[in-house]
Amino acid sequence: MTGCNKKEAPLPPPPDPCFYNGVDTCLLNVKTKISINLNDEKQTINSFGASDCWTTKFIDNWGDVTKRNKIADYLFSTDTLIDGSPKGIGLSLWRFNIGAGSYEQGSASGISDEWR
């Protein structure tokens, strides 16, 4: 604060990058070894999914079908490209809000009975 002839409070010092969760990691000379055993199954994942947060209504209104299909490939494709990189993230589940109406309001919504 600079009013009333008071001096500004000094800023706190920047955090020490060596400390993580209270441990001085810069002093640790231990190398972490991580082992992955693909034969030791811990769980089975039946689906890999995401939520669209109500965006499908906008994408579906796009006139460019090529762009819509490209987005679908980015999200759901399990194919690989020529260079071996994935075409998409391979979602097998998609959560969306069915909702109770339409983005459009009034007669533009196409909902003739508001009590349906």
C-alpha positions as CSV (number, residue, x, y, z in Angstrom):
1,M,0.0,0.0,0.0
2,T,1.4,3.4,-0.9
3,G,-1.1,5.8,0.7
4,C,-0.7,7.6,4.0
5,N,3.0,7.9,3.6
6,K,3.4,4.2,4.3
7,K,6.1,2.2,2.6
8,E,5.1,-0.6,0.3
9,A,5.2,-4.0,1.8
10,P,8.1,-6.1,0.4
11,L,7.1,-8.9,-1.9
12,P,7.6,-12.4,-0.6
13,P,10.7,-14.2,-2.0
14,P,10.1,-16.5,-5.0
15,P,9.5,-20.1,-4.1
16,D,12.6,-22.3,-4.0
17,P,12.4,-24.6,-7.1
18,C,14.3,-27.4,-5.1
19,F,11.5,-27.8,-2.6
20,Y,8.6,-30.0,-3.7
21,N,6.0,-31.1,-1.0
22,G,8.4,-30.1,1.7
23,V,11.3,-32.2,0.3
24,D,14.5,-30.6,-0.9
25,T,14.8,-32.5,-4.2
26,C,18.1,-30.8,-5.2
27,L,19.8,-32.6,-2.3
28,L,18.5,-36.0,-3.4
29,N,21.0,-37.9,-5.4
30,V,18.7,-40.9,-5.7
31,K,17.6,-41.8,-9.2
32,T,14.0,-43.1,-9.4
33,K,13.5,-46.4,-11.2
34,I,10.2,-47.1,-12.7
35,S,9.3,-50.6,-13.9
36,I,6.3,-51.4,-16.1
37,N,5.1,-55.0,-16.1
38,L,2.5,-55.4,-18.8
39,N,1.7,-58.9,-17.6
40,D,0.6,-57.6,-14.1
41,E,-2.9,-56.4,-14.8
42,K,-4.4,-54.2,-12.1
43,Q,-7.6,-53.1,-13.7
44,T,-9.6,-53.4,-16.9
45,I,-10.8,-50.3,-18.6
46,N,-14.0,-50.8,-20.6
47,S,-14.3,-47.4,-22.1
48,F,-12.2,-44.3,-22.5
49,G,-14.4,-41.2,-22.7
50,A,-14.9,-37.5,-22.3
51,S,-17.7,-34.9,-21.9
52,D,-18.5,-32.3,-24.5
53,C,-20.0,-29.7,-22.1
54,W,-22.9,-29.0,-24.5
55,T,-20.8,-28.2,-27.6
56,T,-22.2,-30.8,-30.0
57,K,-25.1,-28.6,-30.9
58,F,-22.7,-26.0,-32.3
59,I,-20.5,-28.5,-34.2
60,D,-23.6,-30.2,-35.7
61,N,-24.8,-26.8,-37.1
62,W,-21.5,-26.4,-39.1
63,G,-22.1,-26.7,-42.8
64,D,-18.6,-28.0,-43.5
65,V,-19.0,-31.8,-43.2
66,T,-15.3,-32.3,-43.8
67,K,-14.5,-30.2,-40.7
68,R,-17.1,-32.1,-38.6
69,N,-15.7,-35.5,-39.8
70,K,-12.1,-34.3,-38.9
71,I,-13.2,-33.4,-35.4
72,A,-14.9,-36.9,-35.1
73,D,-11.6,-38.5,-36.3
74,Y,-9.6,-36.5,-33.7
75,L,-11.8,-37.7,-30.9
76,F,-12.8,-41.2,-31.8
77,S,-10.4,-42.7,-34.3
78,T,-8.1,-45.5,-33.2
79,D,-6.3,-45.6,-36.6
80,T,-2.7,-44.6,-37.1
81,L,-1.2,-42.3,-39.7
82,I,1.5,-43.4,-42.2
83,D,4.2,-42.1,-39.7
84,G,2.7,-44.3,-36.9
85,S,1.2,-41.4,-34.9
86,P,-2.4,-41.8,-33.8
87,K,-5.1,-40.2,-36.0
88,G,-7.2,-39.5,-32.9
89,I,-7.4,-40.1,-29.2
90,G,-9.6,-43.2,-29.5
91,L,-12.5,-42.2,-27.3
92,S,-15.0,-45.1,-27.0
93,L,-17.5,-43.2,-24.8
94,W,-19.0,-39.7,-25.2
95,R,-21.1,-37.9,-22.6
96,F,-23.4,-35.1,-23.6
97,N,-26.3,-33.2,-22.2
98,I,-29.5,-34.3,-23.9
99,G,-31.1,-31.2,-22.5
100,A,-34.7,-30.2,-22.4
101,G,-34.9,-28.0,-25.4
102,S,-33.0,-26.3,-28.1
103,Y,-30.3,-23.7,-28.4
104,E,-32.7,-21.7,-30.6
105,Q,-35.7,-20.2,-28.8
106,G,-39.3,-19.5,-29.6
107,S,-40.6,-20.7,-33.0
108,A,-37.0,-21.1,-34.3
109,S,-36.5,-24.0,-31.8
110,G,-38.9,-26.2,-33.7
111,I,-40.5,-27.2,-30.4
112,S,-44.3,-26.8,-30.9
113,D,-45.4,-27.9,-27.5
114,E,-43.4,-26.5,-24.5
115,W,-45.0,-29.2,-22.2
116,R,-43.9,-32.2,-24.3
